């Protein structure tokens, strides 16, 4: 998603600086011509002042999926915001997950903790909560397909969205007019609501695979979250790229 934000911002003619612990090399497909890259680390603060110098807005696409990165996720956000305030940045935008504050799953808890850091910031901040990415489905399907079993969670429905659609909203929020609200939360969803089995069938057919789709119960916090439909927002079908369209584009790029 971060790479998509950079691409869209450059296409719009904006002056773009990217900070990362490991900036892509000049030959990497992840590197975009026209952007400036800085090595910086939100866990220590190293390099932040230099990377943020002259910035007007910050879009925080940093991630912390597991382990130490997840434990330090909210603290890293606080360090980034403090450096942004010192650099006179006027606004910070954060992508997050729909209803993350209503789940006890560790990854979702870390997202909610970081949202609260943004809500306390002296900067104007916007949190964009999105439904799950299309790629989450493929990660689950691919894990089982190695043994020709494609797992789906019993009764689960998803409103998946493409990273490009989310990146577009992040950029819109970063460039929008100032709001009287110091902190805002916006929630967006994908264009369709489908069962996980339907998505598995689309994925299997697109690749021409012969794996068997099996339904499994999903216990714990995540299972409860999905059963209660907290991953859906039917009234906000903002995304335009369907799961099929995203799969087709993904296959073309391989």
Steps between C-alpha positions, in 0.01 A plus 500: 500500500783739578647449154158572349477826696840603364404410143169689514662804663769517232239460226322800653817708469571518872839530667544163675741388770503139621645387831579138574736297714616331180448730199484311169811501286519687173432180304208380713150484350379652828683825431318777315683750282441852626466418870771573756586216737628534854610234744319555829375292794191588704603261778807712580423833332817477289470691173148631560588870526689496171232301316216725621672833436271714282214248495144630492317175572598149612329176393607231744497163320748338738404152614560270794358156438652293778750477784702807596371699202141456617583572863674827399240594239317768702821638655650535154196697392539733797866558415415573136226747600729679745763542227231616257376762747857624551531533120178707481311233304134604488327160469564128542293222344495141625355189333335259741250212510123517528376466862847408624404631844230233523732200465725330751731362229855623568555654156171691521577614855828649378310691231254638756788602730661696217168666415485630857852640463380691194191626684725654769736670255511883481502463121185478291465125442282277286462124548373311195358165606466251217354156459742213442727503195445260210848366577389367840277249322775381269739455793253268672417309182864459397598362840261206463531453125851361548330176610204547262264609776366856482375609843203733551352613830150369558235771453757778442425783259747760381490839329854496371665807351811566290804682641476744209148605599611554861811690388281732294286587804808553717634748246164678474488541878859624509431769240151605613402830659566546869221378724370662820529153655848438632462124457275317254429132422374389160402142415501361146415162350545299185248491216347158579402287799559131432536181696850369550401189305403713201834679514681166523320373191593815306864467609517127416342549158723795413809284553355183353560305820329180610524537878203406716328783690439405862303698759658536842374668817705799612511518880615783723487876465534502122223247452263703717593817312410343164184328622372835625565660161733761648721475190221636277366846420230455233416871486858593401582297187762749391751266339476452124738209437328164554677187619492360144644818351774512762590135438518559124730799546714307746544210259594736218780649713659164584 
